[in-house]
Amino acid sequence: MGTIVLLPIGVDDTALDLCLGALDAGTPADTAVWLADDGQAGPRVQPVIEHWLAHTRLRAEYTRRARSIGEVAHLDEMLRACAGADVVVLAPDAIPAPGWLQQLDACFARDPSIGSATPWCNAGETAAWPRLGEIDPVPADLTAMAQACAGLPPMHPELPSAVTHAVLLRANARRKAGGLDMHSYGSWNAALVDLSLRMAGLGWRNALCETAFVARAGEATAFDGDMDALGTRWPGWQPRLAAFLMADPLRGTRETLQQLHRQAIMPRSQGDLFAVPPASLPEPPV
């Protein structure tokens, strides 16, 4: 069974349109994708989904609940329906770069101790590039960004927890850790962080997949009380997160990626700079 992409539908039709376009362009044909609406999407979202479903190369399904059950319970329902399969939870405003899913799958294949794999993101908190913990603009050329990431050596360093712009979850680790805690958290972002910490408690690693990139306009927002609930349940997590941000163990990797990114975009910019306009070419000899 191949990896399944789970996309909980949001309310922003413009962001969803960008997400679906990038998903179709950068993901292998026939990949299983599940678009699931907890009864929240407005009337402007429906035409976006219908048009995409009619034209996508992916093996996509769309479901919509008649009545909302809450975003955590809804995502937990999706995860349980995909028992036995590795799944990527993709935020509905994420913009995957080409090759993102192949790189995440390769990350899992290299190291069976990885329970969750998170790609780089311009708004990725501990997985942020080019600056740790900051929100930067979406890269102008995601193909060049993907090429640069693919040039990094795949070391897959550990993160304090998963980051939820896009996260690949291993089926076996997910099964052993249990489902999402819909009673303690209001946002599926916080519930996924909690799940990744439970997987870490069982010996799985929450790793950075440094060879993949998924862009996003901004960071995820948690519901009121979610961060307090995480801190209460996992008292060591926030100190570890703070230590990670202060020590910045990924600085060298980000700098290498910056160099690779410059190299990836350089031929195009130099080509534009030195191209000779057709009108100025010399006349051929008679």
Secondary structure, DSSP 4 states (H G I P E B T S, - for coil): ---EEEEE--S-HHHHHHHHHHHHHHS-TT-EEEEEE-S---TTHHHHHHHHHHH-SSEEEEEE-SS---HHHHHHHHHHHTTTS-EEEE-TTEEEPTTHHHHHHHHHHH-TTEEEEEEEBTT-GGGBSSSTT---PPPS-HHHHHHHHHTS-----B-SS--TTEEEE-HHHHHHH-S--TTT-SSHHHHHHHHHHHHHHTT-EEEEEEEEEEEESS---PPTTHHHHHHHH-TTHHHHHHHHHHH-TTHHHHHHHHHHHHHHHHHHHHHHHHPPPGGGSPPPP-
